[in-house]
Amino acid sequence: MTTPHGARIREQFRLQASTFTDDGFAASGLEWIVERLAPRAGEQVLDVAAGAAHLGRALAPHVGHVCALDLTPEMLAQGDRLARESGLRNIAFMTGDAMALPWLDGQFDLVVCRLTLHQVEDPAAVVREMVRVTRPGGRIGITDMLLERPEVERENTRLERLRDPSHNRTLTRSQVHALLDAAGAEVTSTVTRDNPLDLEDWMRRSQTPEEFRVEIRRRLDEELAGGEPTGLRPALRDGVRTFTHVWGTITATPLG
Ligand SMILES: C[S@@+](CC[C@H](N)C(=O)[O-])C[C@H]1O[C@@H](n2cnc3c(N)ncnc32)[C@H](O)[C@@H]1O
C-alpha cells in the first residue's frame, strides 16, 4: 500500500513488532475472545490485519487452518517465529491489504480481526471485505477498543495520535454495528470488558517522542484533577499512572 496512512502504519508496526510477544499486553484477552468465537474442528479461518497473529495462533489448535494477513512484514515475521517455536503447523502468513482481500467470496468459515479497526484508513472497507469472504452461515468476529462517550472523540483521537501517529479513530459499539449492517451481516452478540493499561509501558511500546509523552501525561493528570474527560479513564495506582481501554468483541453472520 502506498497511501501516506499505509506508510505510517508500516513504519509504526515495524517499530512495535518486537514488542508483540506472547506475554503482557499483546496476549491479553485471547481466551475471552476465543470463547466468544466458538471455533470448530476443520474450519478455515482468516485473521485480518493479524499482526503477529495472536488471535490466529490462539484459534489454530481448534480449527483446520488459519491464514494470517497483514500489511507489515515485520509483524508477520514475529508471528511466524512464535508459531514455529510453539510447533503450530496449520497457519500461513501473508502480506496484504485488509481493504482488498485476495480471495473470492465466501471462502472462510470464520473471519476475525483484533485491535485494528481503529487503525485502518477505511474501516467500512475492511468490514465489507470481511463479510464478503465469509461463507453464508459462517461467522465474523471483530474485537477492538470501543469509544464509550462519542462526545470526547476529538480529544481521544488527539491523544491516541500523539502516542501513535498511525491511529485513525476509535469507533463506538453502534458504529461497528452499523458497519456490519451496511456490509450485509447481522450482529449476533456484543460483549465488552475493561482493559487497564500502564501509561508508561503503552507509550514505550510505540516509541512515542518524549515531548508527546509529556503532553499525554499532562492531559491525563488534568482529567484526574477534575478536568474534561478524554475517554481514557485515567487512574493513579500506587503512584503509577494507568488508564483503561474498553474492548468489545462483536460477532456477526452474513445475511442471505
Ligand atoms: C494494533 S496491531 C494489531 C495486530 C493484531 N491484530 C493483534 O491483535 O495483535 C494493528 C495491525 O494492523 C495492521 N494493519 C493496519 N492497516 C492494515 C491494512 N489496511 N491491511 C492489513 N493490515 C493492516 C498493522 O500492520 C498492524 O499489524
PDBQT file of the ligand as one rigid body, heavy atoms in Angstrom, charges set to zero:
ROOT
HETATM    1  C1  LIG A 301      -2.591  -2.897  16.788  1.00  0.00    +0.000 C 
HETATM    2  S1  LIG A 301      -1.964  -4.056  15.617  1.00  0.00    +0.000 S 
HETATM    3  C2  LIG A 301      -2.983  -5.460  15.961  1.00  0.00    +0.000 C 
HETATM    4  C3  LIG A 301      -2.407  -6.719  15.402  1.00  0.00    +0.000 C 
HETATM    5  C4  LIG A 301      -3.189  -7.991  15.710  1.00  0.00    +0.000 C 
HETATM    6  N1  LIG A 301      -4.492  -7.988  15.046  1.00  0.00    +0.000 N 
HETATM    7  C5  LIG A 301      -3.342  -8.239  17.181  1.00  0.00    +0.000 C 
HETATM    8  O1  LIG A 301      -4.464  -8.424  17.638  1.00  0.00    +0.000 OA
HETATM    9  O2  LIG A 301      -2.323  -8.276  17.888  1.00  0.00    +0.000 OA
HETATM   10  C6  LIG A 301      -2.641  -3.434  14.097  1.00  0.00    +0.000 C 
HETATM   11  C7  LIG A 301      -2.181  -4.208  12.880  1.00  0.00    +0.000 C 
HETATM   12  O3  LIG A 301      -2.984  -3.828  11.767  1.00  0.00    +0.000 OA
HETATM   13  C8  LIG A 301      -2.174  -3.873  10.617  1.00  0.00    +0.000 C 
HETATM   14  N2  LIG A 301      -2.859  -3.110   9.582  1.00  0.00    +0.000 N 
HETATM   15  C9  LIG A 301      -3.280  -1.825   9.639  1.00  0.00    +0.000 A 
HETATM   16  N3  LIG A 301      -3.916  -1.486   8.497  1.00  0.00    +0.000 NA
HETATM   17  C10 LIG A 301      -3.913  -2.580   7.707  1.00  0.00    +0.000 A 
HETATM   18  C11 LIG A 301      -4.425  -2.869   6.410  1.00  0.00    +0.000 A 
HETATM   19  N4  LIG A 301      -5.059  -1.952   5.687  1.00  0.00    +0.000 N 
HETATM   20  N5  LIG A 301      -4.251  -4.115   5.911  1.00  0.00    +0.000 NA
HETATM   21  C12 LIG A 301      -3.599  -5.062   6.621  1.00  0.00    +0.000 A 
HETATM   22  N6  LIG A 301      -3.085  -4.841   7.855  1.00  0.00    +0.000 NA
HETATM   23  C13 LIG A 301      -3.239  -3.621   8.393  1.00  0.00    +0.000 A 
HETATM   24  C14 LIG A 301      -0.840  -3.316  11.094  1.00  0.00    +0.000 C 
HETATM   25  O4  LIG A 301       0.215  -3.657  10.239  1.00  0.00    +0.000 OA
HETATM   26  C15 LIG A 301      -0.727  -3.977  12.478  1.00  0.00    +0.000 C 
HETATM   27  O5  LIG A 301      -0.056  -5.208  12.405  1.00  0.00    +0.000 OA
ENDROOT
TORSDOF 0
